[in-house]
Amino acid sequence: MPEVEHELHQCDAAVTLAFSVLGKRWNGMIVSSLGGDPSTFVALRRAVAGISDTVLSDRLAELADAGLVARTVDAGPPVTVSYALTESGRGLLPILDQLGAWASLNLERPTR
């Protein structure tokens, strides 16, 4: 049988950039968890099951550097820190919802 060559679609630079942030483990789940009101670190750790404090701290810093999450410090007393999505971060929510709906229809959940 002759080998058929197909021309591959070149990955768009913008898609590559998006996945450089969202493709990191936990980032999509953190953004999704921040879809409601601002949240504290402890509440986020509970919302994103399985993430360590160190990784959550690193990912929140990366998401803030990418302009998707804003960190707010309230001098208190007591001092509190909260995290919320920026306008750019909120723009991801419909996309993450669509991705979740697609995954529910097309991907099998791993069995334990």
LINRARA-V203962 format. One record per backbone hydrogen bond with DSSP energy under -1.0 kcal/mol. NH is the residue of the N-H (numbers start at 1). CO is the residue of the C=O. Records with the same first field share a line. If there is no record, write none. Layout:
NH = CO + CO
This chain:
16 = 12
17 = 13
18 = 14
19 = 15
20 = 16
22 = 18
23 = 19
24 = 21
27 = 24
30 = 26
31 = 27
32 = 28
33 = 29
34 = 30
35 = 32
39 = 83
44 = 40
45 = 41
46 = 42
47 = 43
48 = 44
51 = 48
56 = 52
57 = 53
58 = 54
59 = 55
60 = 56
61 = 57
62 = 58
63 = 59
64 = 60
65 = 61
66 = 62
67 = 64
68 = 63
69 = 63
70 = 84
72 = 82
74 = 80
80 = 74
82 = 72
83 = 39
84 = 70
86 = 68
90 = 86
91 = 87
92 = 89
93 = 90
96 = 92
97 = 93
98 = 94
99 = 95
100 = 96
101 = 97
102 = 98
103 = 99
104 = 100
105 = 101
106 = 102
107 = 103
